[in-house]
Amino acid sequence: MTPYRPQVVAHRGASHDNAEHTLGAYLAALEAGADGLECDVRLTADGHLVCVHDGDLRRTASARGRVSTMELADLSELDFASWKNPWTDLDDEAPDRDESLDRVLTLRRLLETVADLDRRVEIAIETKHPTRYGGLVEKRLVAMLRDFGWDRPGSPVRVMSFSFTALQRVERLAPDVRLVQLVDKVATWRLLRRTVGRHWIIGPGIDELTEHPRLGQSIVRRGHEIHVWTVNTPEQLELCRSLGVTACITDRPAYLLDLVDGLEPGSR
C-alpha cells in the first residue's frame, strides 16, 4: 500500500537556506520540486501587494520604516537578502548573486512565475493583520486573482489568515477560492470551531498540535481538511500523517520531499 502523501509547501520559499520571500527562495523551492509555495502579503503605500512577513523592515531589510508607509519604488531599493548570510561579501569563493533575486518581491511577480510553469504548483497566500488598510488588502488580492483567472473553481490559490474577518471578506468577494483559517492557540480553535465555514481548511501550528493532541483530533472530527505549519522534522511529519494532514508547510522543502517520498534526505 502506498503511504499517504501530503502536499509539501515551501514556507516563504526555501527559507531555511535562502532569504525568505525573495524570488531566489521561491526559485530554489521550485527547483527542489515543491508542490506548493506559501507567502505573506502586505500592501504598500501606493497599493502594491508585496511578499513580506514583518510589518517593519528592520529584520529582513536592515532599514527603518514600515511596509505600509513606503512606496514600491522605495522598497525596491532595499536588499532583502543580506541579513540571511551576512558574511557572503567576505567569501571570495561565493558565487556572484543576481541582485534581482534579492529585492522585494511583488505578489504579481510570484504569481506570474507560477503561471509560467509547466506543472501545477499551488500557492497559499496569507494576508497579514492588523493593518492600516483593513479590508483593502483582500480586495486588492481578489482583484489580482481575477486577473489570472484564479478566482474560479480549480484555482491553484488558497487564501490564509489568522483573521476570521479577513477570510469572510474573501468568501464574499470570491466564494470559489479555498480558505484556510490559521490557528495558533487551542483557545482560538475553541472559539472558532462552531463559526468557521463548513468547507474551510484549518491551519494549526505544529507546536500546538504536538503539545495538545486533542486539537488535531477535534479538527478531524469536525471534518475539516488540515494544513500545518511549520513542519521541518521526521517526527513532525509523522504526526501530520497520523492525522491525515493534506499539506505540510515547511522551511525545508527539499528535505521534507525526500522524507515524504521515502528517500534518503539529499539523495535526489
C-alpha positions, 0 to 999 in steps of 0.5 A: 500500500502506498503511504499517504502523501501530503502536499509539501509547501515551501514556507516563504520559499526555501527559507531555511537556506535562502532569504525568505520571500525573495524570488531566489527562495521561491526559485530554489523551492521550485527547483527542489520540486515543491508542490506548493509555495506559501507567502505573506502579503502586505500592501504598500503605500501606493497599493502594491501587494508585496511578499513580506512577513514583518510589518517593519523592515528592520529584520529582513531589510536592515532599514527603518520604516514600515511596509505600509508607509513606503512606496514600491519604488522605495522598497525596491531599493532595499536588499532583502537578502543580506541579513540571511548570510551576512558574511557572503561579501567576505567569501571570495569563493561565493558565487556572484548573486543576481541582485534581482533575486534579492529585492522585494518581491511583488505578489504579481511577480510570484504569481506570474512565475507560477503561471509560467510553469509547466506543472501545477504548483499551488500557492497559499497566500496569507494576508497579514493583520492588523493593518492600516488598510483593513479590508483593502488588502483582500480586495486588492488580492481578489482583484489580482486573482481575477486577473489570472483567472484564479478566482474560479473553481480549480484555482491553484490559490488558497487564501490564509489568515489568522483573521476570521474577518479577513477570510469572510471578506474573501468568501464574499468577494470570491466564494470559489477560492479555498480558505484556510483559517490559521490557528495558533492557540487551542483557545482560538480553535475553541472559539472558532470551531462552531463559526468557521465555514463548513468547507474551510481548511484549518491551519494549526501550528505544529507546536500546538498540535504536538503539545495538545493532541486533542486539537488535531483530533477535534479538527478531524472530527469536525471534518475539516481538511488540515494544513500545518505549519511549520513542519521541518522534522521526521517526527513532525511529519509523522504526526501530520500523517497520523492525522491525515494532514493534506499539506505540510508547510515547511522551511525545508522543502527539499528535505521534507520531499525526500522524507515524504517520498521515502528517500534518503534526505539529499539523495535526489 
